[in-house]
């Protein structure tokens, strides 16, 4: 069996629903170490801070790293010399900065890319997605097909994530911490500054580091008595939704290409440093409980043994067969951004305007 056909059973309608990884982690300090989860702004009844839920059994579950955050950590690996041949390297020149599309939060749907000279080409690719052809988008931004994309500001084309990964901690205890800032000298007492006459001045002194500032009862991390686990899914059922219109041969090449990229991303070691105070490694005492399986529609779980090396070999063959798109550095265009802010060029708005102007019986929707 050639490298190109070895995983075709994943691409057929009777194939597994997904590949699943369950990986037990621990803080670098030890299983009882303190870690700092992600914090979130308040809103919709949520007071802000750590996202900790309690399930029906009374077990507390803390969200350590979200699906979106995990995707943003994994996707840039395709810039590395080992993997960059697998995809077109698209870079936007934004002023003095060069930003890879792999670093844009909304991928091919990001404002940075939408307001570059790729605008019309990407708009056409998203329109093709709406017609059932993902090939044009795969030729520009294939990782948008791996990690999901929504062209929410324009065509509304949406593709689901093929890879989803989340890290959670269980049976957690929350901690608080306090701190005290002490200035290098007593600026007011030593008559280096005047006494603050009002609150605005005192606040300014505090902000600039001229007076003592206490900070009490702030978030102090958590201890995960029930352990930490990363759950990752490679949705084969979602991948099988990708098509190249009615061209079956091209559809197969597209699916192989995106499967190859997905397997590379899926089998690489997850990032250990998530944020200050949250560095995670594999828990050596729970290696036997780790899981990498094929999950079939009937619920059967079959061990999967795809290694990173095998995944890369397959992805390389699939990329060559599909044809990797052109790597480009394109400029961010200020005039396009100005028009974008006004909604000019937005197919939702231009479509509505055209519909109003169209004579009775004519379709005013953008093609």
N, C-alpha and C positions, 0 to 999 in steps of 0.2 A: 504494500500500500504506500503510495507516495505521500510526502508531507502535505500536499495540497488537498488530498481527499480523506485524510485520516480522521477528521472530525465531522465529516458530512452527516453522520448519524445525529449530530446535535442540531442540524439545520433542517431536518425533515419534520413533517407535522407529527410524526409518532415519536419524536425524540423526547429527552428529558425536559421538564419544565424549567429547571434551573440548576446551576452549580451553587453550592453553599459552603461557605467557610465559617466555622465558629472557632474563635481563637481566644484562649484565656490569657489575660495580661495582668501585670502588677506594676506598682510604682518602683522606680529604681531603688528607692530607699528600703523596699521590702513590702510584704503583703499588707502590713499594718501602717504603711506610710501614708502621709497626708498628700492628697492631690487636689488641684484646683480645676474644677469643671469650667466649661464655657459659661459666661454670664450673658443675660439677655435683658433688653430694655423692657420696661413695663408697658402694658397695653392689653386691651380686651379682657380685663379682669385679672390679669397677671401682674403681680406687684413688682416684678423685675428681680434680677439676680439669677441664682442657679435654677435650672429646670428640674425639679424633683417631684415625682409623682408617687402615689401609693396605690398598689394594686389591690385586688379584692382580698388577698390573703394578709394584707397589712404590710407587705414588703415594700420598702422605699426604693425607688429606682431613679438614679441621677443620670441625666444626659451629659456625657463627657465630650463627645464630638458628633456633630450632626452629619446627615447625609451630604449636604452641600459642602460643609467644611472638609469632610473626607475626600470628596471629589476634587476640591481645589488643592488638596495636598498631593493627590495621586497623579493628576493630569500632567503637571509639569515634567514628569519623568521622561516624556517624549521629546524634551529638549536635549536630554543627555546624549552623548556621542554614541552610546550603545544602542539607542532606540530611534534617533532622529531620522534615520533613513526610512522609517515606516510611514511617515506622514509629511505633508508639505509644511514647511516651517514658514508660517505667516507672521510677520512682524509689522506693527504699526509705529511709524515715526511720529511721536507726539511731542512737538517742541524739541527739547534736547534729549528726551527719553525715547528708547526703543522698547516697546511692550509687545511681548509675544501674545498671540491669541490664546495660548495655553494659560495665560495669567489673567485673562479677562473673565470677570465673574460670571457673565452671561454668555460666554463663548461666542459663537457666531451671531448671537442676538444682542451682543453688548453694544452700547452707544459708541464705544471707542472704534469698533470695527464698522458699525453702521454708518459712521460719519467719516469714513476713509474713502479712498478711491475705489474700494471694493463694493461700495453701496449697491450699485445696480446689479452687479454680478451676484451678490448674496441675495438680494431681493428676488432675482430670477430663480436662484437655487431653492429658496423657501417656497416660492410659488410651485416649483416642480414637486416639492415634498407634498404639497396639498393635492397634487395630481397623482400621487402615488409613485413618484420617482425620486429616490434619495441619492442617486448617483452624483448629480451636480454638487450637492452639499458635501458629499464624501470626498470630492475632488478638491475642495477648498478647506473644509474643517471637519475631518472625519471623527475627531474626538468629541464633537458635538453629538454624534450619533452614539457614542459610547457612554457619555456621562449625561446626556439629555440636553435639550435646548428648547426654548420657547421664544419665538419672535413676537413677544407680547406687545411691542411698540409699533408693529407694522402689520405683517401678513397674518399674524396669529397662528402660523404653522408651529406645531408642537411635536416633539419626538420624546418618548419616554427614556428614562435612564436604563441602560442595559446593566450597568454596574451600580450597586448601591451598597454603601458600607456605613455602619454606625457603631459607636462605642458607648457602652452604658456601664454604670456601676450599680451594685445591688446591696440592699440592707445597709444603707449609708447613714453615717452620723455626721451632722454638720457642725462645723467649728466656727468660732469668731476670733478675730484678732484685733488688737489695738496697737497704736503706735504714737510716738511723740516726736515731733520735729523740734529740735533746739537750734537756734541760730548760732553762728560762729562767735558772736559777741552780743552784748546787751546794747543794741543800737539806741534805744530810747534812754535807758538809764545812763549810758555813757555820753549822752547828748550828741550822738552822731545823727540822730533824727529827732524831729519834734514829736511830742506826744500826739497820738492820733486824736483828732478833735471830733470825729464822727465815725459812723459805721463804715462808710465808703472808704475812708482812709485806712481804718483797721483792716478791712478786707483786702485792700491793696497791699498793705504791709505783709499780711499773711501769704497772699498769692506770690509775692516776690521774695519771700524767705527772710523777712526782717524781724519777725516775732515768733514766739513759741506757738506751735499749732498741734493740738491733740487730734488724734483720729481714733475713735473708739467704736467697737462693736461692728466692724466691717467684716465682709466675707473672709473666712479663714480656712477655706477648703473643706474637704470631707475625708472620712476614713471609710473604706468600702469593706465592711465585715463580710459581705456575701460575694466578694470578688468583682473583677472587671472583665468584660467580655466584648470582643469585636465580632459583630455579625455582618457578614458580607454576602451578597447575592449577585450572581451573574444570570440575568434573566434571559434564558434561551427562548422562551415563549415570546418575549418582547422583541428580541433580535429577529425572530422569524417573521415579524411584521414588516420588516424592511423589504422594499421592492425596487426594481428598476423598471417600473411600468409593466408592460406585458412581455418584456424580454427575459425569458426564463434563464438563459445562460448568463446574462449580465446580472440578474438577480442573485444567482448562486455565487458569482464572483464577488459581488458586493457583500453578501452575508459572510462569506469566508474572510474577507478583508476585515470587517468589523469584528467578527469573532476573534481573529488573530490579535487585533489591538486590545480587545477586551481581556483575552487570556493573559496577555503580557501584563496589563495593569492589575489584573486580579491575582496573579501569582507572585507579584513582587512583595517583598517584605513591607509591612505598613510602617509609616513614619513613627519614630519613637518620641520625638519632641513635639508636643502639641502646643504648649504655651509655657510661660514661666510658671514653675511649680507643678508641671504636669508632663513628666517624661515617663513613658510606659515601655516595658519590655515584656517578653513572653514569660509566663509563669512556669518554671521548670517542674514544679510539683504537679502540674495539671496537663502535662503534654499528652498523656493518654486520653484526656477528655477533649482534646482538640479534634476538629472534624473538617474534612474536605470531601464532599460527597456530591454525586449526581442525584437529584431528587426528581423522581418520575411522577407523571400525573396520578398514578395509583397510590402515591405516597411512599413507594419503595425508595430506600436510600442506598446507593451503591458507592463504595469508596472510589475516589478519583485520585489519580496519581500523576497529574500533569505538573511537571516541574517548570520553573522559570526558563530553563534552557530549552526545553521542548517547546514551550509556548513561543519563545523568540524565533526558533527555527520555523515553526508553522506560520507565524505572523510575517516573517520575511518572505516566505514563498507566496503567501496569499497577497501580500502587498505588491509583489512583482507581477503577479498574474492580473491583479485589478488595474495596476498602473497608478503610481503615487502622483498626486497633483504637483503643480509647480510651486516651488518655494519663492516667496516674494517679500520684499519690504515696501510697504505702501505708506503714503503720507496721510496723516489725519488732516482733514480739510475744514478749516474754521467756518467757511461759508456754508458747507453742508450742515455743520452743527447748528448754525443759526437758523437754517431752514427747518432742520429737524425739530428744534425747540418750538417752532411755529406750526409744526405738523405738516409742512409742505413735503410732498413726496410720500407721505404715509398712505398706504393703499387703502386703509380703512376710511380715511377722510376723503381721499381723491375719488374712491369708489362711490361714496355717498353723493359727492358733488356731481359726478358724472350721471348718477342715477336720476338726480333731480332734473338734469338738463336733457336727458334722453327722451325722445318722442315715445308716445304710448306704444307698447308692444316691443320695445327694444330693451335689452339687458344692459344696464349701466355698470355692472360689476367689472372691476379690473381683472384682466386675464392673468 
